[in-house]
Amino acid sequence: MKAAPLFDAVEASDPPRPLLLLGPGGRSFDQSVAHELAMLPGFSLICGRYEGIDHRVREHLVDGELSIGDVVLNGGEVAACLVIEAVVRLLPGAMGNASSTVNESFGASGLLEEPHYTRPAEFRGWQVPDVLRGGDHARIARWRHAQALHRTIRDRPDLIEARGGLSETDLRLLEEFPSVTYP
């Protein structure tokens, strides 16, 4: 993409800053970056197409670069949608339950989410764990945390390391509540 039309468009529209380029060399976009962007009064995205954009845009127009991962796309539109989706859901009022963004994967705990179940309590012979049907909300919260730990240890041990390892409380929960079976 040519520099002149991009400079002209940005200068004519004066979009909210920071103005971020989506590309492979940028800062890795993750949940913490989504939180940072959600705290800003606004931001704007530029995405290239096919071979990218004139390097002068990167050098003199944008404020930074974001990468959604080590993948190659035809254009940055899908990456832009991913960034927008992750940020907008963090804005006040975007989610029906404000605590949803705290208790999900990569939320405040830094863990993957625990398994979720719906009704009926039995489906094709598979049961919802008894603890979830018992009504003891403190026990349910402990079970959920233990299952999040089990899942994270199995699927993303790097997240456990990033938290500084397992605490004594974590170890007790893992002992108290065995892992549910995953496919």
Sequence and secondary structure as in RCSB ss.txt:
>XXXX:A:sequence
MKAAPLFDAVEASDPPRPLLLLGPGGRSFDQSVAHELAMLPGFSLICGRYEGIDHRVREHLVDGELSIGDVVLNG
GEVAACLVIEAVVRLLPGAMGNASSTVNESFGASGLLEEPHYTRPAEFRGWQVPDVLRGGDHARIARWRHAQALH
RTIRDRPDLIEARGGLSETDLRLLEEFPSVTYP
>XXXX:A:secstr
  HHHHHHHHHHH   S EEEEEEEEEE  HHHHHHHHHSS  EEEE BTTB  HHHHHHT SEEEE  S   SB
SHHHHHHHHHHHHTTSTTSSSSGGGGTSSTTSTT S       SSSEETTEE  HHHHS  HHHHHHHHHHHHHH
HHHHH HHHHHHTTS  HHHHHHHHHS      
